Amino acid sequence: HEHEFTMQAPVLVMNESVKRETGAAAQLANISAAKAVADIVRTTLGPRSMLKMLLDPMGGIVMTNDGHAILREIDVKHPAAKSMIELSRAQDEEVGDGTTSVIILAGEMLHVAEPLLERKLHPTVITQSFFRALKSALEHAESMSFPVDIADRSSLSKIVSTCVGTKFTTRFGRLLVDLALDAVMTVSREVDGKKEIDIKKYAKVEKIAGGELEHSRVLKGVMINKDVTHPKMRRKIHAPRVILLDCPLEYKKGESQTNVEISKEGDWEALLRAEEDWIKNAVDEILLFKPDVVLTEKGISDLAQHFLVKGGATALRRMKKTDMNRIARACGGTIVHRTSELKESDVGTDCGLFQVEKIGDEYFTFMVDCKNPKACTVLLRGPSKDMLNEVERNLQDAMQVARNVVLEPKLLPGGGAVEMSVASHLRREALAVEGVYKWPFSVVADALEVIPRTLAQNCGADVVRRLTELRAKHATGESTWGINGETGQLADMKELGVWEPFVVKTQSYKTAIEAACMLLRIDDVVAGAKKAGERKSGGGGGGGGQEDEDG
């Protein structure tokens, strides 16, 4: 009686309300989601790129063409699309540039995998050949790369201007490039033979609306949005002696509540005097070192201010910790935690000028003209806040690129030249690949061509012709030819001077291919939504799918 089982109702393992896509359906859905994300940023690649204007939920506007900034703002429902967005974030954190290329590449990788899946090739086969192609591509890129001399300013500025060239701020040309290079050169320093360039901590970007972009500059020192604490203090000091504290110059209250019983009339005065003396002692310990500027992270009481003014020192209070670190590196001081521990060596003397200026309607303190500062402030001016934000984003990218090159001085040609060269290399290699792996191996080459194709598209050039010409060029081994993003014509990147850092390129290949492989391996997407009744009582289990309130 084996037949009896077949007549029964089908066994339901999952809740009926659960949405479930399996097998090919899931893969195709993932691929189309990834492609949709790639299409969003596709038009922002290259020098002729468009801007995107995004409204965030609060009604603020973001105007940008930085791939990562766009995707950060977009609210995405589909899980596969979410993982695409993670990619650009990884790229942004790792190397800071190439966020748009990564997304486009990953989308294209999945796009070329689609016909393979339709021909019933197994996803693992595809991913295996993708990885083989990646390895081969990286080796080829390595062989194309060539060193750059960091000391040579003009070659560095070419690389950075390639990065800035695809951004909105191109029209200010040299300005942004110089800002980025100055900032990076200032903060780079050698630690135990290794280069350390910490842009985040030591190159602060300060945006002040007003003025024009041409007024932006890299300060040889630090700027803080603060005014002096006491009107009688000096606002301008040449070659100040700077003392940095992180202790309060006001009488401390007890940790817990303290009750003091007073029996005689004089005791109260004695108490007050004790407080005053404590403050006076602290200030005297500082004034021993004849400082011109005293900065503290905590408060300064009125009384302490009075003593400081008498001693001829200018004081700033409640500084940010990060600002203090920057000042310490710029003027060569050490942050001291107790006034009694001050030493002559802690006094910073490298600052050339301390000055408080009024810009717009706020006061800003400048500590500039430092002797070889190891920290700096990039001062950005511009007409509006949106504009400044975009300039800041572009500057971040430019600084990252400069940093990458200084850390690993290897270059690759830009303008899609590397992609074309790698593609023709992979097509040659594919001839030697055996069996079922051959086809997926060779489609990676087609996928890589999306970068030059998109560049040509964004210029409005004749895409098919340009690409055919390019393929011909690369077949004859001219590996530095690519698309001139300005005109859409072919050009030799060597002569155009369009370069990209080796790290950015290789990182974007790795990220794109690995992500594509990950999405291809998914064969089941389950979105579990609980029934209305269960949600209130059941609570804990099984939620968390896309069907939740906010997705």
Salt bridges, closest charged atoms under 4 A:
GLU4 OE2 - HIS1 ND1 3.96
ASP39 OD1 - ARG42 NH1 3.08
GLU86 OE2 - ARG89 NH1 3.16
ASP92 OD2 - HIS68 ND1 2.92
ASP97 OD1 - LYS167 NZ 3.79
GLU108 OE1 - ARG42 NH2 3.66
GLU108 OE2 - ARG453 NH1 3.83
GLU114 OE1 - LYS35 NZ 3.31
GLU142 OE2 - LYS410 NZ 3.09
ASP178 OD1 - ARG153 NH2 3.53
ASP178 OD1 - ARG174 NH2 3.36
ASP182 OD1 - ARG153 NH1 3.13
GLU190 OE2 - LYS195 NZ 3.63
GLU196 OE1 - ARG189 NE 3.10
GLU196 OE1 - ARG329 NH1 3.90
ASP198 OD2 - LYS201 NZ 3.94
GLU206 OE2 - LYS204 NZ 3.18
ASP227 OD2 - ARG235 NH2 3.50
ASP246 OD2 - LYS321 NZ 3.78
ASP246 OD1 - HIS337 ND1 2.89
GLU250 OE2 - ARG318 NH2 3.96
ASP267 OD1 - LYS264 NZ 3.66
ASP284 OD2 - LYS280 NZ 3.46
ASP292 OD1 - ARG234 NH2 3.18
GLU297 OE2 - LYS321 NZ 3.57
ASP323 OD1 - ARG326 NH1 2.70
GLU341 OE2 - ARG338 NH1 2.75
GLU344 OE1 - ARG241 NH2 3.14
ASP350 OD1 - LYS371 NZ 3.93
GLU390 OE1 - ARG393 NH2 3.10
GLU392 OE1 - LYS207 NZ 2.81
ASP397 OD2 - LYS167 NZ 3.30
GLU408 OE2 - LYS410 NZ 3.47
GLU419 OE2 - LYS505 NZ 3.01
GLU429 OE2 - HIS425 NE2 3.91
ASP446 OD1 - ARG427 NH2 2.92
GLU449 OE2 - ARG427 NH2 2.97
GLU449 OE1 - ARG471 NH2 2.57
ASP462 OD2 - ARG465 NH1 3.57
GLU469 OE2 - ARG466 NH1 3.43
GLU486 OE1 - ARG48 NH2 3.56
GLU500 OE2 - LYS505 NZ 3.23
ASP524 OD2 - ARG20 NH2 2.75
GLU547 OE2 - LYS19 NZ 3.60
GLU549 OE2 - ARG535 NH1 3.06
